[in-house]
Amino acid sequence: PPGLGSAGRGVLGVGGAPERRRRRPGPPGEHEEELDREFELETDGLFGGLKKDPTDFEWSFWMEWGKQWLVWLLLGHVAVSQMATLLARKHRPWILTGYGVWACWCVLGLPGVAMVLLHAIISFCVAQFRSLILSWLCSLLLLSTLRLQGVEEVKRRWYKTENEYYLLQFTLTVRCLYYTSFSLEFCWRERPAERAAYSFPWLLAYVFYYPAFHNGPILGFPEFVTQMQQQEVGSPKASLRVLILGLGRLLLWWWLAELMVHLMYMHAIYGSVPLLGAVSCWTLGGLALAQVLFFYVKYLVLFGVPALLMRLDGLKPPPLPRCVSTMFSFTGMWRYFDVGLHNFLIRYVYIPVGGSQHGLLGTLFSTAMTFAFVSYWHGGYDYLWCWAALNWLGVTVENGVRRLVETPCIRDSLARHLSPGVRRRLHAALASCSTSILILSNLVFLGGNQVGKTYWNRIFVQGWPGVTLSVLGFLYCYAHVGIAWAQTYATD
């Protein structure tokens, strides 16, 4: 959900990246010289010497690590997995576990391996009490240790660079969801025979599975174990075809993301609040669209790489994010952007807290607890609580309107007095209001509270009525496209 996604934003918070302040003359162009002085735009030879916006720390961070280590370690995983499939298929889970531990050692050293092991051991021991409350408290306490200043200082001393420390933080944040899934599933197993697969070796295989080790996506423990035990791996020829086609798509997405950071500078402009307040409303709208589309393309790459490797291993990864241009509701964004995280939240937070089985108040409470957890998991900063509150309000209002429309008297009345075309236009009009707040909440997540306030003031306060109604008009058309696409997708 957006981001839902990103553990990296939870570790750093908005603006958490080290600033780049070395001054040098900037190139000509509107605002480009100012941005170059403030953020030091980079020059590389990828697009003929075009300046590159380096201020999206998450993208720059993973690209740097990819060039140094991760690409080679992930290719090593592919080679080891394929060799294990050919020579020792029954022992493949344990061979991949050993490789995951070794790969973790390569990038995070002995302290990193020890921290991941320590968290897994503590979670496994607490799970033996078979108490959901204790398991959740354990996971939340382990997660909270990642934000303790004293612990952070100790972990920083383990490494020579900040990037190594951040990689450990990202890894432990994502691993928290993995050992939480194991613990809760273990608690739900009533019979000893059902708990046979819920052993410590399988927990290690799950936690140290390297394609999803540092940044996800999230795959539940039952799905992981079941698919690993089935050993459904394609032939070498079929695997090679999947690899080539998958790499082709990934390279295309990576090239598009790099082109955006070379041409648009939307992240640097978001970091300059005066400049954001000075640009035209048309530019402001284009920046918002560019920001959310870049986030989508970025996660096609960041989730696409592990998803490809998981398919080569015979696993079924969560679907990749659906394009944000087809989203017209809070519910759809949460359900289809980060599917793995959505499944985790529904299975392990929303339903255990009560879900929709305890009336309206129970549903509101369960939804609030779900968003509270996802905000805390991302880092618990002020802007994240604001983002979570907007999403809770959006989901609540959408579900309330849907329930109201689905009541027999209103449904029959609408069907009797309004044609299908009019009902669809009414749906699009309501969706345009929902989409406007959805985009605003995403901008708060991606840029912080100040960016959200700037958009709110310029679009809905200072821009009333002309700018506001124009935006809603555009989003009305946007919603029509999304609704038609969703109906086609549901039919297919």
Summary of the structure (lengths in Angstrom):
residues: 492
radius of gyration: 23.6
end to end distance: 23.8
largest distance: 70.6
contacts: 1572
relative contact order: 0.10
helix: 76%
strand: 1%
